[in-house]
């Protein structure tokens, strides 16, 4: 598309009317990308603008970033940077006209080849609230294309454009903060309503992609000098579960810094393992450590396909998201500990009665669908007498050793639990009564041969219960095993207590 400039506007009244029309148009545009295009098109209606660009200046870094340019009507959204202090327009805040030899006098010359470059240019400052916030330039491939009236008109457009750009940036910042607040609120709600850390960090990765406009986002968990992708998103993301070795000294350096680390050149960064750099498609990125206590538990990383400068606002967003991720991991670990305590017998380390009931409910449902199920209940013989004679500390030690025998002898698919007191239960999923009998006999022999238990003459009795279709609850199958235990003990010859 080529936009032809209209006739030069020289009459003062006409210029005011043009500026009024342009002002109404550009100040009604709030999106920055669209605003840059509108500024260009409105300018090209009244000023020769075969070449055109808009640069935004950051005084702290002394960098001017060309955010938009057009060459012979071809519009581009770009981020080319140059030193603002080297531009007389930005440094002095004064407009300039070059009517020949732009290449020798301007930092930004449009055109593809030496024989096809712009020859004359007007460059004017974008000023807001007494400060230079950037520059705007119209260029021509002809010599002597501009005069003082063009410079004055372009400066008038630039003054209106500066107000519109500042308004658009303000609205954009408000919108970004609104979106960030909504994301943070959603993450907070997820953390308060769900104890599933994976669901929370999934939301954090999605928020990083949106709020930081990233091409890839990863949540890494670090353990024993290895980093694993726990969650990832974006078109350039690594697969979840990918693992890479991090040198210990790198982790220590990152932990010492304890703040976001900008990586302007990902393929060459010494902070990242070589294997990871080969896999990553990002050009630049940011790494934010997740610190729990004084230890690094992971990273939140974002990356971009093209080179990009991370502003302070983006760094702060990343820090807030990383903080949420750290809190989610703390909650998850606390939940795991609470769950372990609530479902584990503290004396033996075996699943407790509550855990047993939850497991049996699932196995009973599977048995109703046709899978075999056998339950074996074990009782430590003469335990009360032993406990009264040797004391509770010795009794607890005996129970711990029985628990160790059960754990050692049980298959991975079976669950052994402390039922209460000196009673233990094995749940044998997919096992017949005959297989249950062999399991029970093996446990009885192992207890009698255990070095600690055998020296005190400790043995176990057992009873079996198998599922049948008349059973309606887990209590039915446990009662069956308990009756069998009672019957076996009653049939056994009495032995003197030890």
Secondary structure as UniProt FT lines:
FT   HELIX           12..27
FT   HELIX           32..46
FT   STRAND          51..58
FT   TURN            59..62
FT   STRAND          63..71
FT   TURN            72..73
FT   STRAND          74..76
FT   STRAND          80..83
FT   HELIX           84..86
FT   HELIX           88..92
FT   STRAND          96..98
FT   HELIX           102..105
FT   HELIX           114..116
FT   STRAND          120..128
FT   TURN            129..130
FT   STRAND          131..140
FT   TURN            143..144
FT   HELIX           148..193
FT   HELIX           197..211
FT   TURN            212..213
FT   STRAND          216..223
FT   TURN            224..225
FT   STRAND          226..233
FT   TURN            235..236
FT   TURN            240..241
FT   STRAND          243..245
FT   HELIX           248..257
FT   STRAND          261..263
FT   HELIX           266..268
FT   TURN            270..271
FT   HELIX           274..279
FT   STRAND          284..292
FT   TURN            293..294
FT   STRAND          295..304
FT   HELIX           312..343
FT   TURN            346..348
FT   HELIX           353..368
FT   TURN            369..370
FT   STRAND          373..380
FT   TURN            381..382
FT   HELIX           383..390
FT   HELIX           392..409
FT   TURN            412..413
FT   STRAND          415..420
FT   TURN            421..422
FT   STRAND          423..429
FT   HELIX           433..449
FT   HELIX           451..455
FT   TURN            456..457
FT   STRAND          460..466
FT   TURN            469..470
FT   HELIX           474..491
//
